[in-house]
Amino acid sequence: MDVVSDAIAAVRIGRPSSNRLRVGGSWSARIPAYEGAGFHVVLEGGCWLLPDGGEPVRLGAGDAVLLPRGTGHVLAAAPLDRGAAALAVPIDRLLAAARRTPPPGAEGPLGVTSGREGPLEGAPAPEGPLDGAPGPLPVLGAAGGPITELLCGKYRLEHSRSHPLMLELPDVVHLPNRVGAHPQLRSAVDLLGGELAADGAGGALAVPSLIDLLLVYMLRAWLASPRPSVGAGAEAGAGADAVAPPGSGAALGAGGRWPAALGDRVVAGALRALHEDPARGWSVEELAASAGVSRATLTRRFTALVGRAPMAYLAWWRMTRAAALLQQSADPLDVIARRVGYATPYALSHAFSRQFGTTPGRYRDRMAAHFADG
């Protein structure tokens, strides 16, 4: 696979979970910190996101936001001071209240009012839409004023296997809906909104798949966002040998190493080769030949932009991939060893213990116990 696909696959656990909300009036909801990544898509209206310890972010219709470290936050109709944010209703209570929505026009727990699209009088609120599935939704709060509809969800991640690309993401990745910006992400948001509104055949399968796709497009959009130059030589199309010194601002820019690495022809080509066939017995000479440069050029550029020499990165990635296979599959150790480029289970176990501080068998057992409920 490619680097972005591998970075996601290495940490993903199970399927994403999601909930839809329609809210009106003056409202606020607290989403606690989470072991994974959170996301929101504004399907209608607008609101504010107030991350714990961060600056408020205005979200408009069509905006998407990713919280890659599961930062706790508040969603609200308007900016709140710290005291007001502390009083926000926990999101689980809002969802529970929506499932107990009263008949149209009547006010129920937490100010929940059935709006025009709510359940019929005397009928229980449907549970499907609150789990991210298509269908009608009740309105929480005042249904007579502006309405905001949100898709809120979580991707469950195992952060101990995080690729450095994922680690470089800011705590809040806001991707506003701007004309001409990130057309693939915009198309995914539009498709998702359409599926949720239509309640069409196959929607229960389409929605989770689109939510998976959303993560890919959010990462692509972040990687493609404008950043300072990664070095005058690279910008001007100078020769393959041109590279700024390791650790310099010119080499990395304000956006971190990985956007620059994946935007560099030589480094991106070498990374693609390593990720497509990590089990191959690579040498620096072979890798440099695949990228069309000398060994010295590859080593210099790769180390400056990735932060590790090519063979050190390959060794790290093989162990990260082995850890993911131990958690995600029932393959025996000898099969996993061959898949990540080790001749024997003993060789893999020795290298694995150095990186993770435990044996492959104990790691597999610990992961199985930790995620037994998820």
C-alpha positions as CSV (number, residue, x, y, z in Angstrom):
1,M,0.0,0.0,0.0
2,D,0.9,3.7,-0.1
3,V,2.1,5.6,3.0
4,V,-1.2,7.2,3.9
5,S,-3.1,4.0,3.5
6,D,-0.6,2.1,5.6
7,A,-0.5,4.9,8.2
8,I,-4.3,4.5,8.7
9,A,-4.4,0.7,8.5
10,A,-1.6,0.4,11.1
11,V,-3.7,2.1,13.8
12,R,-7.3,1.4,12.9
13,I,-9.3,-1.0,15.1
14,G,-12.7,-2.1,13.9
15,R,-15.3,0.2,12.3
16,P,-16.0,3.9,13.1
17,S,-18.9,4.8,15.3
18,S,-21.1,7.8,14.6
19,N,-24.2,9.7,15.7
20,R,-26.4,12.3,14.0
21,L,-27.7,15.3,15.8
22,R,-30.2,18.0,14.9
23,V,-30.1,20.9,17.4
24,G,-31.7,24.3,17.6
25,G,-31.8,27.3,19.9
26,S,-29.1,27.8,22.5
27,W,-27.3,24.5,23.1
28,S,-23.9,23.0,24.0
29,A,-22.6,19.5,24.2
30,R,-19.4,18.1,25.7
31,I,-17.5,15.3,24.0
32,P,-15.0,13.8,26.4
33,A,-11.4,12.8,25.4
34,Y,-11.3,9.6,23.5
35,E,-8.7,6.9,22.8
36,G,-8.8,7.4,19.0
37,A,-9.7,10.2,16.7
38,G,-12.9,12.2,16.6
39,F,-14.6,13.9,13.7
40,H,-17.5,16.1,12.9
41,V,-19.2,17.1,9.6
42,V,-21.7,20.0,9.6
43,L,-24.5,18.9,7.3
44,E,-26.7,21.9,7.9
45,G,-26.4,25.2,9.8
46,G,-23.3,26.0,11.8
47,C,-21.8,25.9,15.3
48,W,-18.6,26.4,17.4
49,L,-16.0,23.8,18.4
50,L,-14.2,24.6,21.7
51,P,-11.3,22.2,22.2
52,D,-9.9,21.7,25.7
53,G,-6.9,24.0,26.0
54,G,-7.4,25.4,22.5
55,E,-8.9,28.2,20.5
56,P,-12.6,28.2,19.4
57,V,-13.2,27.2,15.8
58,R,-16.2,28.3,13.8
59,L,-17.8,25.5,11.8
60,G,-20.1,26.2,8.9
61,A,-22.2,24.1,6.6
62,G,-20.1,21.6,4.7
63,D,-17.1,21.9,7.1
64,A,-15.3,18.9,8.3
65,V,-13.1,18.7,11.4
66,L,-10.8,15.9,12.6
67,L,-9.4,15.6,16.1
68,P,-6.7,13.0,15.6
69,R,-5.8,12.5,19.2
70,G,-9.4,12.4,20.5
71,T,-9.1,15.8,22.3
72,G,-12.0,16.5,24.6
73,H,-14.1,19.4,23.4
74,V,-17.5,21.2,23.4
75,L,-19.8,21.8,20.5
76,A,-22.0,24.9,21.0
77,A,-24.4,27.2,19.2
78,A,-22.2,30.2,20.1
79,P,-18.7,30.8,21.7
80,L,-18.6,30.1,25.4
81,D,-16.4,31.2,28.2
82,R,-14.6,28.5,30.3
83,G,-17.3,28.5,33.0
84,A,-20.2,28.1,30.5
85,A,-18.3,25.4,28.6
86,A,-17.9,23.4,31.9
87,L,-21.7,23.3,32.1
88,A,-22.2,21.8,28.7
89,V,-24.5,18.7,28.6
90,P,-22.6,15.4,28.0
91,I,-23.2,14.2,24.5
92,D,-24.4,10.8,25.8
93,R,-27.2,12.5,27.7
94,L,-28.3,14.4,24.6
95,L,-28.4,11.2,22.6
96,A,-30.4,9.5,25.3
97,A,-32.8,12.4,25.4
98,A,-33.3,12.3,21.7
99,R,-34.3,8.6,22.0
100,R,-36.9,9.7,24.5
101,T,-38.3,12.5,22.2
102,P,-41.8,13.5,23.1
103,P,-44.7,14.0,20.7
104,P,-44.4,17.0,18.2
105,G,-44.5,20.4,19.9
106,A,-44.1,19.0,23.5
107,E,-41.0,19.7,25.5
108,G,-39.2,16.7,27.1
109,P,-36.0,16.0,29.0
110,L,-33.1,18.5,28.4
111,G,-35.4,20.7,26.4
112,V,-35.8,18.1,23.6
113,T,-38.6,19.1,21.2
114,S,-39.9,17.0,18.3
115,G,-39.6,19.0,15.2
116,R,-41.2,18.6,11.8
117,E,-38.8,15.7,11.0
118,G,-39.2,14.0,14.4
119,P,-41.1,10.8,15.2
120,L,-44.8,10.5,14.9
121,E,-46.9,11.3,17.9
122,G,-46.9,8.5,20.4
123,A,-44.1,6.6,18.6
124,P,-40.7,6.0,20.2
125,A,-37.7,7.8,18.6
126,P,-35.9,5.6,16.1
127,E,-32.5,4.5,17.2
128,G,-31.0,4.0,13.8
129,P,-30.3,7.7,12.9
130,L,-28.7,8.3,16.2
131,D,-26.1,5.6,15.3
132,G,-25.2,7.4,12.0
133,A,-27.7,5.6,9.8
134,P,-30.0,7.3,7.4
135,G,-33.5,8.4,8.4
136,P,-35.5,11.2,10.1
137,L,-34.2,12.9,13.2
138,P,-35.8,14.6,16.2
139,V,-34.7,18.2,16.9
140,L,-33.0,18.9,20.3
141,G,-33.8,22.3,21.8
142,A,-35.9,25.0,20.1
143,A,-37.1,23.7,16.7
144,G,-38.5,27.1,15.6
145,G,-35.2,28.8,14.9
146,P,-32.0,28.0,13.0
147,I,-31.2,24.3,13.0
148,T,-27.8,22.7,12.9
149,E,-27.4,19.1,11.8
150,L,-24.1,17.3,12.6
151,L,-22.6,13.9,12.0
152,C,-20.3,13.2,15.0
153,G,-18.1,10.2,15.1
154,K,-15.0,8.4,16.3
155,Y,-12.3,6.2,14.7
156,R,-10.9,3.8,17.2
157,L,-7.1,3.9,17.0
158,E,-4.2,2.1,18.6
159,H,-1.8,5.0,19.1
160,S,1.2,2.9,20.1
161,R,1.5,2.0,16.4
162,S,1.0,5.6,15.1
163,H,2.9,6.5,12.0
164,P,4.9,9.7,12.3
165,L,2.6,11.2,9.7
166,M,-0.3,10.8,12.1
167,L,1.7,12.2,15.0
168,E,2.4,15.4,13.1
169,L,-1.3,16.2,12.7
170,P,-2.4,19.2,14.8
171,D,-4.9,18.5,17.6
172,V,-7.7,20.1,15.5
173,V,-7.7,19.7,11.7
174,H,-10.3,22.1,10.4
175,L,-11.2,21.7,6.7
176,P,-13.6,24.5,5.8
177,N,-16.0,24.3,2.9
178,R,-14.5,26.7,0.4
179,V,-15.3,26.9,-3.3
180,G,-12.7,24.9,-5.2
181,A,-10.9,23.6,-2.2
182,H,-10.5,19.8,-1.6
183,P,-13.0,18.6,-4.2
184,Q,-12.7,15.0,-3.2
185,L,-13.5,15.8,0.4
186,R,-16.4,18.0,-0.6
187,S,-17.8,15.2,-2.8
188,A,-17.5,12.7,0.1
189,V,-19.3,15.2,2.5
190,D,-22.0,15.8,-0.1
191,L,-22.4,12.0,-0.7
192,L,-22.6,11.4,3.0
193,G,-25.2,14.1,3.5
194,G,-27.2,12.8,0.7
195,E,-27.2,9.2,2.0
196,L,-28.2,10.3,5.5
197,A,-31.1,12.4,4.2
198,A,-32.4,9.9,1.6
199,D,-32.8,6.8,3.7
200,G,-32.3,4.8,0.5
201,A,-31.7,1.2,-0.1
202,G,-28.3,0.0,1.0
203,G,-27.7,3.2,3.1
204,A,-26.7,1.2,6.2
205,L,-23.7,-0.1,4.2
206,A,-23.0,3.0,2.3
207,V,-22.8,5.3,5.3
208,P,-20.0,3.5,7.3
209,S,-18.0,3.1,4.0
210,L,-18.3,6.8,3.3
211,I,-17.2,7.6,6.9
212,D,-14.1,5.4,6.3
213,L,-13.4,7.3,3.1
214,L,-13.9,10.6,4.9
215,L,-10.7,9.9,7.0
216,V,-8.6,9.3,3.9
217,Y,-9.9,12.5,2.3
218,M,-9.4,14.6,5.5
219,L,-5.7,13.4,5.6
220,R,-5.3,14.2,1.9
221,A,-6.8,17.6,2.3
222,W,-4.4,18.4,5.3
223,L,-1.4,17.2,3.3
224,A,-2.4,19.3,0.4
225,S,-3.0,22.5,2.5
226,P,-0.7,25.4,1.6
227,R,2.5,25.5,3.7
228,P,5.8,27.4,3.7
229,S,8.4,26.4,1.2
230,V,10.2,23.1,1.9
231,G,13.4,24.6,0.5
232,A,14.3,26.9,-2.3
233,G,16.0,24.2,-4.3
234,A,13.0,21.9,-4.3
235,E,10.6,24.8,-5.1
236,A,12.7,26.0,-8.0
237,G,13.1,22.5,-9.5
238,A,16.8,22.3,-8.7
239,G,18.6,19.0,-9.1
240,A,17.8,15.9,-7.0
241,D,20.9,16.7,-4.9
242,A,19.4,20.0,-3.6
243,V,18.1,19.7,-0.1
244,A,18.2,21.9,3.0
245,P,20.1,20.7,6.1
246,P,18.3,18.2,8.4
247,G,16.2,19.9,11.0
248,S,16.2,23.3,9.3
249,G,13.1,25.3,8.8
250,A,13.7,25.3,5.0
251,A,13.7,21.5,5.0
252,L,10.6,21.0,7.1
253,G,8.5,24.2,6.9
254,A,5.9,25.0,9.6
255,G,3.8,22.0,8.6
256,G,6.2,19.2,9.7
257,R,8.3,16.6,7.9
258,W,5.7,14.4,6.3
259,P,3.9,16.8,3.9
260,A,7.4,17.8,2.7
261,A,8.5,14.2,2.4
262,L,5.4,13.1,0.4
263,G,5.8,16.1,-1.8
264,D,9.4,15.3,-2.7
265,R,9.8,13.2,-5.8
266,V,12.8,11.2,-4.6
267,V,11.7,10.6,-1.0
268,A,8.1,9.8,-2.0
269,G,9.3,7.3,-4.6
270,A,11.5,5.5,-2.1
271,L,8.7,5.5,0.5
272,R,6.3,4.1,-2.1
273,A,8.7,1.3,-2.9
274,L,9.2,0.4,0.8
275,H,5.5,0.3,1.6
276,E,4.6,-1.7,-1.5
277,D,7.0,-4.4,-0.6
278,P,8.3,-4.2,2.9
279,A,9.3,-7.9,3.0
280,R,11.8,-7.5,0.1
281,G,15.5,-7.6,1.1
282,W,16.1,-4.0,0.3
283,S,19.5,-2.3,0.2
284,V,20.2,1.4,0.0
285,E,21.6,0.9,-3.5
286,E,18.5,-0.9,-4.8
287,L,16.2,1.7,-3.2
288,A,18.2,4.6,-4.7
289,A,18.0,2.9,-8.1
290,S,14.3,2.6,-7.8
291,A,14.1,6.4,-7.1
292,G,16.5,7.2,-9.9
293,V,19.2,8.9,-7.7
294,S,22.6,8.0,-6.2
295,R,22.9,6.3,-2.8
296,A,24.3,9.4,-1.2
297,T,21.5,11.6,-2.6
298,L,18.8,9.3,-1.4
299,T,20.3,8.9,2.1
300,R,20.7,12.7,2.5
301,R,17.2,13.6,1.2
302,F,15.4,10.8,3.0
303,T,17.0,11.4,6.4
304,A,16.4,15.2,6.2
305,L,12.7,14.9,5.4
306,V,11.7,11.6,7.1
307,G,13.9,11.9,10.2
308,R,15.4,8.4,9.8
309,A,17.8,6.9,7.3
310,P,16.1,4.6,4.7
311,M,17.0,1.3,6.3
312,A,16.2,2.5,9.8
313,Y,12.8,3.6,8.6
314,L,12.3,0.2,6.9
315,A,13.2,-1.7,10.1
316,W,10.8,0.5,12.1
317,W,8.0,0.0,9.6
318,R,8.4,-3.7,9.5
319,M,8.0,-3.9,13.3
320,T,5.0,-1.6,13.2
321,R,3.4,-3.7,10.5
322,A,4.1,-6.9,12.5
323,A,2.4,-5.4,15.5
324,A,-0.7,-4.6,13.4
325,L,-0.8,-8.1,12.0
326,L,-0.5,-9.6,15.5
327,Q,-3.5,-7.6,16.6
328,Q,-5.6,-7.8,13.5
329,S,-5.0,-11.4,12.4
330,A,-4.7,-14.9,13.7
331,D,-1.6,-15.7,11.6
332,P,1.1,-17.7,13.3
333,L,4.4,-15.9,14.0
334,D,6.3,-17.6,11.2
335,V,3.8,-16.3,8.6
336,I,3.9,-12.8,10.0
337,A,7.7,-13.0,10.0
338,R,7.8,-13.7,6.3
339,R,5.3,-11.0,5.5
340,V,7.5,-8.4,7.1
341,G,10.8,-9.6,5.8
342,Y,12.2,-11.8,8.5
343,A,13.5,-15.3,7.8
344,T,12.6,-16.9,11.1
345,P,10.1,-16.2,14.0
346,Y,13.2,-15.9,16.3
347,A,14.6,-13.1,14.3
348,L,11.3,-11.3,14.3
349,S,10.8,-11.8,18.0
350,H,14.2,-10.4,18.8
351,A,13.7,-7.3,16.7
352,F,10.1,-6.9,18.0
353,S,11.1,-7.0,21.6
354,R,13.7,-4.3,21.1
355,Q,11.1,-1.9,19.6
356,F,8.0,-2.8,21.8
357,G,9.7,-4.0,25.0
358,T,7.7,-7.3,25.0
359,T,7.5,-10.5,22.9
360,P,5.1,-10.9,20.0
361,G,3.0,-13.4,21.9
362,R,2.6,-11.2,24.9
363,Y,1.8,-8.2,22.7
364,R,-0.9,-10.2,20.9
365,D,-2.4,-11.3,24.2
366,R,-2.4,-7.8,25.6
367,M,-4.1,-6.3,22.6
368,A,-6.7,-9.0,22.6
369,A,-7.5,-8.3,26.2
370,H,-7.4,-4.6,25.8
371,F,-9.8,-4.5,22.9
372,A,-12.0,-7.4,23.8
373,D,-15.0,-5.1,24.3
374,G,-14.4,-3.0,21.2
